[in-house]
Amino acid sequence: MNIKLSSQIFSNEKNFSNKISTLVGDIQLSNNTIKQSNTTENNSHIYKYKYNCKYNYNHTDTEKKIASKDKNNKNNKNNDNNKVSLNYGLADSNLFNPIQVGNMLLQTRLVICPLSRCRATVDNLPSNLMYHHYIQRSLTPGTLIISEATSISLNIGGTDHNPGIYNERQIYLWSKIISKIHKNNCFFFIQLQGHGKIQPLNKLNDLNSNTDWSNLPNDLKFQLYNRYYFIAAQNAILAGADGIEISVYHYLLLVNSLNLPCFQNDKSLNNNLKVIQSFLKLCDQIIGKVSIEKFALRFGFLNRIQISFILNHFNKKNLKLAYISIIEPRIKNIHSSSENSTQSNDWIYSYYKNGIVLRSSSYFDNYQETNFKTLKAHINSNNRTLIGCGRYSTSNPDLNLRLFNNLKLNPYNRMTFYTNTSLGYNDFSHLFENENSPFYDNETNQNFSSLEPIDLGDYLSKHPELEF
């Protein structure tokens, strides 16, 4: 199957003068102005950054500034988010010790996890909102950032405002984001995902094809699914990403929805293992193309049998992925909680003996009451552990700094998670507020912390067209 994408002219062509002609899988990119980040020219290059632990800036001036703000708002008990009055005990924990992950030398073990927030354009292009969001979170050097779920094909691309990595324009726009992240001495993985049955019909109707996708034989769809993943992985590396992450859970949902006879069995467990075997073949193909150091898996809601089956495949081949990502139990009774005494993923280390494990979920829920008890236990108990944060990284672009300096965290606003504006996405303040800050982004002239938080009620009253 040969798919040729038409050449496009980009607005910033003068900054991308080197025209290239690159064959990615079966997709021919002809005479496009796409430039890889300079930091990824050598695939075996290990990024190093001299980390001035711990965040070498003038703490005294910062604390004075915070104290001054608190004094001006002493009559308002709610304006104490930046008051230095807590003691998390994280500054001396393993959370802020460097660690080698694949080809990357991270300077913090706190990872920005994938968060789908529907801020891409309606035609699935990475947007200006996304650009500034990711750049703002790369102001702490040595941080690993994982992208939101990124569509591998328009055929199974998901909803509007969901970014993709399957055409030239998308590759170019992702490269702009990634090159800036690399300039800030941070790292970026792209999470690849196919959405299957949740693909809206209006998106399929927009496809320029003589064949109705819904009428294709399911066995052909299965072959195309695998091909889309294979090509998208190479596109991500072409855009300059340090690696790719695949959501295993969504792949299994995607393939199981086809009800292929070759995967049917009276025992559902055997059926699932057959699907996993097909997935592992895909993994081997991708690894052979992009290298094992640039490949990671996110397990999602798989059970222990499925996860152990996958890990055993890599253990037998003595392959060490960049990392594996697993979700911690998040619900206790009917409430979200970081303290779940009956469930734990500690067992994962016995199945995956040498690699890096990224653990994420509700470590930050009720943090003032729990004082990050579970987070500290997990990060200090095993030296191969990374801690992932999602929701609180949205409302705290300076999360590493706040945790190290015992500063109160900004609460996130769930009502703004899946809207298409900067509200609840790019309007949270950053500790660094002036050009004297070591990470001030002068090049893009974006002083994010100067943006005042928007009152949601007032905003909605002025924009009745918005529906939440």
C-alpha positions in Angstrom: 0.0 0.0 0.0 1.6 3.3 -1.2 0.2 6.5 0.2 1.6 9.7 -1.2 0.9 12.9 0.7 0.8 16.1 -1.3 3.4 18.7 -0.8 2.4 21.7 1.4 3.8 25.1 1.9 4.3 26.2 5.5 4.1 29.8 6.8 7.5 29.5 8.5 9.3 28.2 5.4 12.2 30.7 5.7 13.1 29.0 9.0 13.0 25.6 7.5 15.0 26.1 4.3 16.4 22.6 4.0 14.0 20.7 1.8 14.0 17.0 2.4 12.5 14.0 0.7 12.0 11.3 3.3 10.4 7.9 2.9 8.6 7.0 6.1 7.2 3.5 5.9 5.0 3.6 2.8 4.4 7.4 3.0 6.4 9.6 0.7 7.1 13.0 2.1 8.1 15.0 -1.0 10.0 18.3 -0.9 8.7 19.4 2.4 10.2 21.9 4.7 10.4 19.8 7.8 13.4 20.2 10.1 14.3 17.8 12.9 15.5 19.1 16.2 19.3 19.6 16.3 19.4 17.6 19.5 18.2 14.4 17.8 20.7 14.2 14.9 22.5 11.3 16.6 20.1 8.6 17.7 22.5 7.3 20.3 23.2 10.7 21.8 22.5 10.9 25.6 21.2 14.3 26.5 23.0 15.8 29.4 22.3 18.9 31.3 24.3 20.3 34.2 21.7 20.3 36.9 22.3 23.0 39.5 20.5 21.2 42.3 18.2 22.2 43.5 16.8 24.8 41.2 19.6 27.3 41.5 17.8 30.6 41.8 17.5 33.2 44.6 15.1 31.6 47.1 15.2 34.5 49.4 14.0 37.0 46.8 11.3 34.6 45.7 10.1 34.1 49.3 10.1 37.8 49.9 8.0 38.3 46.8 5.6 35.6 48.0 5.4 37.1 51.4 4.7 40.6 49.9 1.8 39.1 48.0 0.4 37.5 51.1 0.6 40.7 53.0 -1.3 42.6 50.4 -4.0 39.9 50.5 -4.0 39.3 54.3 -7.8 39.9 54.4 -8.4 37.1 51.8 -7.7 33.7 53.3 -8.0 32.1 49.9 -5.0 33.9 48.4 -2.3 31.8 50.1 -1.4 29.5 47.3 2.2 30.6 47.2 2.8 30.8 50.9 5.7 28.8 52.1 4.0 27.1 55.1 4.0 23.4 54.2 6.6 20.7 54.6 6.2 18.0 52.0 9.6 16.4 52.7 10.1 15.9 48.9 13.2 18.0 48.5 15.5 15.3 49.9 13.6 12.4 48.4 14.5 10.4 45.3 12.1 12.6 43.3 14.8 15.1 42.5 17.7 12.8 41.8 18.9 12.3 38.2 18.0 9.0 36.4 18.9 7.5 33.1 15.8 6.7 31.0 16.6 5.3 27.6 18.9 7.8 25.8 17.8 10.6 28.2 19.4 11.7 31.4 16.5 13.1 33.4 17.1 15.6 36.2 13.8 15.0 37.9 11.8 11.9 38.3 8.5 13.7 38.1 7.1 13.2 34.6 4.3 15.1 32.8 1.9 12.4 31.8 -0.4 12.3 28.8 -3.5 14.5 29.1 -6.1 14.8 26.3 -7.4 18.3 26.6 -8.9 18.9 23.1 -6.8 22.0 22.3 -5.7 21.0 18.8 -7.4 22.5 15.8 -10.6 21.2 14.4 -8.6 19.4 11.6 -6.3 17.7 14.1 -3.3 20.0 13.9 -1.1 20.9 16.9 -2.2 24.4 17.9 -0.7 27.5 19.3 -2.4 26.7 22.6 -0.6 23.4 22.7 2.7 25.0 21.8 2.6 27.4 24.7 1.2 24.8 27.1 4.1 22.3 26.4 6.8 25.0 26.4 5.6 26.4 29.7 6.0 22.9 31.2 9.5 22.6 29.8 10.9 25.5 31.9 12.3 23.1 34.4 15.4 21.5 32.7 15.7 17.8 32.6 11.9 17.1 32.6 10.3 14.3 30.5 7.0 15.4 29.0 4.7 12.9 27.3 2.2 14.2 24.8 -1.5 13.7 24.9 -3.0 10.8 23.0 -2.0 11.4 19.3 -4.0 9.9 16.5 -2.2 7.5 14.1 -4.6 7.9 11.2 -7.6 10.0 10.1 -9.5 6.7 9.7 -9.2 6.0 13.4 -8.3 9.5 14.5 -10.8 10.2 17.2 -12.6 13.4 17.8 -12.2 17.0 16.6 -9.4 18.9 18.3 -7.4 15.8 18.9 -3.9 16.1 17.4 -2.5 13.6 14.9 0.9 12.5 13.6 -0.1 11.1 10.2 0.4 14.0 7.7 3.1 16.4 6.7 1.6 19.5 8.4 1.2 17.7 11.7 4.8 16.5 11.6 6.0 20.0 10.9 4.0 21.6 13.8 5.0 18.9 16.2 8.6 19.6 15.3 8.2 23.2 16.2 7.0 22.2 19.7 9.7 19.6 20.2 12.6 21.7 19.0 11.7 24.4 21.6 11.3 21.8 24.3 14.8 20.5 23.5 16.1 24.0 23.6 14.9 24.2 27.1 16.9 21.0 27.9 13.8 18.8 28.3 12.6 15.7 26.6 9.4 14.7 24.8 7.7 11.4 24.0 4.6 11.2 21.8 1.9 8.8 22.8 0.3 7.0 19.9 -3.3 5.9 20.0 -6.0 4.6 17.7 -9.6 5.2 18.7 -11.5 2.7 16.8 -15.3 2.7 17.3 -15.4 6.1 18.9 -14.4 7.7 15.6 -17.3 10.1 14.7 -19.1 9.4 11.5 -18.6 13.0 10.3 -14.8 12.5 10.4 -15.1 9.4 8.3 -17.4 11.2 5.8 -14.7 13.8 5.3 -12.2 11.2 4.0 -11.3 11.7 0.4 -11.7 8.0 -0.7 -13.6 5.9 -3.1 -14.0 3.2 -0.5 -16.3 3.4 2.6 -14.0 2.7 5.5 -16.8 1.1 7.4 -17.3 -1.5 4.6 -13.7 -2.7 4.5 -13.2 -6.3 5.6 -12.2 -6.5 9.3 -9.0 -8.4 8.5 -7.9 -5.7 6.2 -8.7 -3.1 8.9 -6.5 -5.1 11.3 -3.6 -4.9 8.9 -4.1 -1.2 8.4 -4.2 -0.6 12.1 -0.8 -2.1 12.6 0.5 -0.2 9.5 -0.8 3.1 10.9 1.0 2.5 14.2 4.2 1.6 12.4 4.2 4.7 10.2 3.1 7.0 13.0 6.0 5.9 15.2 8.5 6.8 12.4 6.7 10.1 11.9 7.1 11.0 15.6 10.8 10.4 15.4 11.0 12.4 12.2 9.3 15.3 14.1 12.2 15.1 16.6 10.5 13.2 19.5 12.9 11.4 21.9 10.6 8.4 21.7 7.1 7.1 21.4 4.7 5.6 23.9 1.9 3.2 22.9 -1.2 2.6 24.9 -1.6 -1.2 25.0 -5.1 -0.9 26.5 -6.4 1.1 23.6 -4.7 -1.2 21.0 -6.5 -4.2 22.5 -9.8 -2.4 22.5 -9.2 -1.4 18.9 -8.5 -4.9 17.7 -11.1 -6.7 19.8 -13.8 -4.5 18.3 -13.1 -6.2 15.0 -14.2 -9.6 16.3 -11.7 -11.3 13.9 -12.1 -15.1 13.7 -8.4 -15.7 14.2 -8.7 -14.2 17.7 -11.9 -16.0 18.6 -11.8 -18.7 21.3 -14.2 -20.1 23.8 -12.0 -18.8 26.6 -11.7 -15.1 26.6 -8.3 -15.2 28.3 -6.8 -17.1 25.4 -8.5 -14.7 23.0 -6.9 -11.7 24.7 -3.5 -13.4 24.7 -3.7 -14.0 21.0 -4.4 -10.3 20.4 -1.5 -9.5 22.7 0.8 -11.7 20.6 -0.2 -9.8 17.5 0.6 -6.6 19.4 4.0 -7.9 20.4 4.9 -8.6 16.7 4.0 -4.9 16.0 6.2 -3.8 18.9 9.2 -5.8 17.5 8.7 -4.2 14.1 8.6 -0.7 15.6 11.6 -1.3 17.9 13.6 -2.5 14.9 12.9 0.8 13.2 13.2 3.4 16.0 15.4 1.5 18.6 14.5 0.1 22.0 15.6 3.2 23.8 12.9 5.2 22.1 10.1 2.8 22.8 7.7 2.8 25.8 4.5 1.1 26.7 1.5 2.3 28.8 -0.5 -0.5 30.2 -3.6 1.3 31.3 -6.3 -1.0 32.7 -4.8 -4.3 31.8 -4.8 -7.1 34.4 -1.7 -8.8 35.9 -1.8 -11.8 33.6 -1.9 -9.6 30.5 0.9 -7.4 31.7 3.1 -10.3 32.8 2.6 -11.9 29.4 3.9 -8.8 27.7 6.8 -8.2 30.0 7.9 -11.8 29.7 8.2 -11.3 25.9 10.8 -8.5 26.4 12.5 -10.3 29.4 13.2 -13.4 27.3 14.8 -11.2 24.6 16.7 -9.2 27.3 15.2 -6.0 25.9 15.0 -2.9 28.2 12.4 -0.5 27.1 12.8 3.2 27.8 10.1 2.7 30.5 6.8 1.1 31.1 3.9 3.1 32.5 1.3 1.7 34.9 -1.7 3.3 36.6 -2.1 3.1 40.3 -5.4 2.4 42.0 -7.2 5.7 42.2 -10.7 5.0 43.7 -11.3 4.1 47.4 -14.9 3.4 48.1 -16.5 5.9 45.7 -13.9 8.7 46.0 -10.6 9.5 44.4 -7.8 8.9 46.8 -4.1 8.4 46.8 -4.3 6.2 49.9 -5.5 2.7 48.8 -4.5 0.2 51.4 -5.9 -2.8 49.5 -4.4 -2.4 46.1 -0.8 -1.7 44.9 1.3 -2.1 41.8 4.5 -3.0 43.7 4.3 -6.5 42.1 5.4 -5.0 38.8 9.0 -4.9 39.8 9.2 -8.6 40.2 8.0 -9.1 36.6 10.1 -6.3 35.1 13.5 -6.7 36.9 15.8 -4.2 35.2 13.7 -1.4 33.5 12.2 1.9 34.5 8.7 1.9 35.8 6.5 5.1 35.5 3.8 5.0 38.2 0.9 7.5 37.9 -2.5 8.2 39.3 -3.8 10.1 42.3 -0.6 10.8 44.2 -1.6 14.5 44.4 -5.2 14.1 45.6 -5.7 15.3 49.1 -2.0 16.1 49.3 -2.3 18.5 52.2 -3.9 15.8 54.4 -1.6 12.9 53.2 1.5 15.0 52.8 2.4 12.8 49.7 2.8 9.7 51.9 2.3 7.3 49.1 4.4 9.2 46.6 7.4 9.3 49.0 7.0 5.6 49.7 7.0 4.7 46.1 9.7 7.0 44.8 12.1 6.0 47.7 11.4 2.3 47.8 12.8 1.5 44.3 15.5 3.4 42.4 13.9 2.5 39.0 10.7 4.5 39.7 9.3 7.6 38.0 6.3 9.4 39.2 3.7 10.7 36.7 1.4 13.7 37.2 -1.4 14.7 34.9 -4.2 16.8 36.3 -2.1 18.9 38.7 0.5 19.5 36.0 -2.2 21.4 34.1 -2.8 23.9 36.9 0.8 24.0 38.1 3.2 24.5 35.2 6.0 24.9 37.8 5.1 21.7 39.7 8.7 20.7 40.3 9.5 24.0 41.9 6.4 24.0 44.1 7.0 20.5 45.4 10.7 21.2 46.1 10.0 24.5 47.9 6.9 23.3 49.8 4.5 25.7 48.0 0.8 25.1 47.8 -0.6 23.8 44.5 -3.1 25.5 42.3 -6.3 23.4 42.1 -7.3 22.3 38.6 -10.8 23.0 37.1 -12.4 19.9 35.7 -15.0 21.9 33.8 -12.3 23.3 31.5 -10.6 20.0 30.7 -12.1 19.4 27.3 -12.8 22.9 26.0 -11.0 24.6 23.2 -9.8 27.8 24.8 -6.9 28.8 27.0 -9.2 28.8 30.0 -8.0 26.3 32.5 -5.1 25.4 30.2 -2.7 28.3 29.7 -3.9 30.7 32.4 -2.1 29.4 35.5 0.7 31.5 36.9 4.3 30.4 37.0 6.7 31.2 39.9 9.1 32.9 37.6 7.6 36.3 36.8 10.3 38.5 35.3 13.2 38.5 32.9 15.7 37.8 35.8 14.4 34.3 36.1 16.8 31.7 34.8 14.1 30.1 32.6 12.4 33.2 31.3 11.4 32.5 27.7 12.5 35.7 25.9 12.5 34.2 22.4 8.8 33.7 22.2 8.1 36.8 24.3 5.8 34.7 26.4 5.8 35.5 30.1 3.1 33.0 31.1 2.9 34.0 34.7 1.7 37.5 33.7 -1.6 36.0 32.7 -4.2 36.6 35.4 -6.4 33.6 36.3 -9.9 33.9 34.7 -13.0 33.8 36.8 -15.0 30.9 35.3 -18.4 32.2 36.3 -17.7 35.7 34.8 -16.3 34.1 31.7 -19.3 31.9 31.1 -21.7 34.7 31.6 -20.0 36.6 28.8 -19.8 33.5 26.5 -23.2 31.8 26.7 -22.3 29.8 23.5 -19.9 27.6 25.5 -21.4 24.4 26.8 -19.8 22.4 29.7 
